[in-house]
Amino acid sequence: MKKALNSNIAKQSKAPLFDILLDHAKRNVTSFHCPGHKNGRSIDENLKNYVGEEVFKFDVTVFNEVDSLHDPVGPIKKAQELMSEAYGVKHSLFLVNGTSVGNMAMFLSACDSGDSIIVSRSSHKSIMAGIVMSGVWPIWIQPKVDQNLDLIFSVTYDQIKEALDKYPESKAVFVTSPTYNGVVTNLRKIVDLCHKRGKIVLVDEAHGAHLHFNDNLPESAVDVGADLCVQSTHKILSAMSQGSVLHFNSKLIDINRVKKIVSMLQTTSPNYLTLASLDLARRQVFLHGKESFDKVIKAARWGRMYVNNNIPSMRCFTRKEMQNLGFNLDETKLTVNVTKTGLSGNEIEEILAKEYNVQLDYADLFNLVAIMGEGSTKEDVEIFVRALESINKNYHGKQKNWVLKIPSLATEMVMRPREVFLSNNTKKVSLKKAVGHVAAQTLTPYPPGIPVLIPGERITKEICDYLIEMSSKDIRISGQETEKLRMVKVFTN
Ligand SMILES: Cc1ncc(COP(=O)(O)O)c(C=O)c1O
């Protein structure tokens, strides 16, 4: 465990929110509150027969006994305090709409309308909502690509420094680390640099809620003093889907502003099972994170070596390789490069699901990404790699010449994304005639899944030519409204 020692085991063995809900559920209270199923009574029988009825007794609404997420004074407050102690931060706020809502909250908390913020072009789609809602000027960093590994990296210290030198007026820096593939950037150096220059650091650590609890994993944003950091507790730890946490550790941001914004963005009917699962996930990882993740890391290492030694057409990069490239790696994420099979990652993902009953979290043309979590076992990894071995023997695709490339398409932001997004002054023009206009929509070819155009950006000839070429090759362009991309939405003054 890294910095969590300032909380003690006796205290962390408690789960105040879960305990209150369990006590409430056992009393079989006559319900005259929402939701309408009344302790599960009217839940569809097919569902109830499978999952049982008791679970629905946790599905309550806000009343004094169970506390309010929006103004917590009882068990939710206690559970959030235990969370912040476990992670060694000043405050932790529970989220019931995942890290997506946390990302929006970070933008709105750190920046005022008109501020500028440095942000990677490869960030999760929820940051566009944060950019639009907050009215900031994004300063984009183009992430680096490794064409041997077919991988997009997180932003580096050098890229952030260069951006800060060029745009000293920026208020904040937004970093995603780890990436979907578990690649971690040098956050400690980035935070030190930013704080020396009075800049706020926001970290999307959706995939890193476990990092703080095991010394064999890279450092977490909470360990290096990021001002705000959001984690999907549901992704790697044992919280239910949508359960995330926003950690606050800042001298530069007002916590009351953060609380107000988080409250503004969240439902007034949070799912209490999700909230209780955050409480329990924290207890579990605090008490057992060291040994459970030691096991997961060991299993992942075994799987990685198995693929590298036994499956000639597939390859997993290692932590050492990442370190040689200046990054670190959360080894619990298994990225398997499949380009030598002649099949796409998406095709293999489908085969794994249909033929082998193995479901992955993500695949693209080049890679499979197997995400392991607190519940993963060595047996799971064995099933996975034996399936890959069998696919290697039984399926033979034609070698493809796909290359992961991010086009170097320079353009300027002439309007803030928010102004364009909220404007009715838009029209569609043919892509061929769009040069010189200001884009009013986002267009993202897959791969590489990085936007080529964002609302507010000037459309150049190179961008038009690139999009026309992509479309002619049947590359999917997220944002296109017709079968082929012919028109683009632009701003009209
Ligand atoms: C890097 C990153 N950030 C944010 C999110 C959104 O997280 P959530 O699903 O918890 O809303 C994801 C989801 O996959 C993600 O990969």
The ligand as an SDF file (V2000), in Angstrom:
LIG
                    3D

 16 16  0  0  0  0  0  0  0  0999 V2000
  -10.0160    6.5710  -20.1440 C   0  0  0  0  0  0  0  0  0  0  0  0
  -11.4700    6.5590  -19.8350 C   0  0  0  0  0  0  0  0  0  0  0  0
  -12.0280    7.6280  -19.2450 N   0  0  0  0  0  0  0  0  0  0  0  0
  -13.3250    7.6620  -18.9310 C   0  0  0  0  0  0  0  0  0  0  0  0
  -14.1490    6.5990  -19.1930 C   0  0  0  0  0  0  0  0  0  0  0  0
  -15.5940    6.6490  -18.8120 C   0  0  0  0  0  0  0  0  0  0  0  0
  -15.7530    5.9290  -17.6400 O   0  0  0  0  0  0  0  0  0  0  0  0
  -17.1750    5.4250  -17.1250 P   0  0  0  0  0  0  0  0  0  0  0  0
  -17.5400    4.2600  -17.9930 O   0  0  0  0  0  0  0  0  0  0  0  0
  -16.9010    5.0610  -15.6970 O   0  0  0  0  0  0  0  0  0  0  0  0
  -18.1120    6.5530  -17.2650 O   0  0  0  0  0  0  0  0  0  0  0  0
  -13.6300    5.4560  -19.8260 C   0  0  0  0  0  0  0  0  0  0  0  0
  -14.4930    4.3300  -20.1550 C   0  0  0  0  0  0  0  0  0  0  0  0
  -14.1600    3.3720  -20.7450 O   0  0  0  0  0  0  0  0  0  0  0  0
  -12.2560    5.4320  -20.1450 C   0  0  0  0  0  0  0  0  0  0  0  0
  -11.7000    4.3680  -20.7450 O   0  0  0  0  0  0  0  0  0  0  0  0
  1  2  1  0
  2  3  1  0
  2 15  2  0
  3  4  2  0
  4  5  1  0
  5  6  1  0
  5 12  2  0
  6  7  1  0
  7  8  1  0
  8  9  2  0
  8 10  1  0
  8 11  1  0
 12 13  1  0
 12 15  1  0
 13 14  2  0
 15 16  1  0
M  END
$$$$
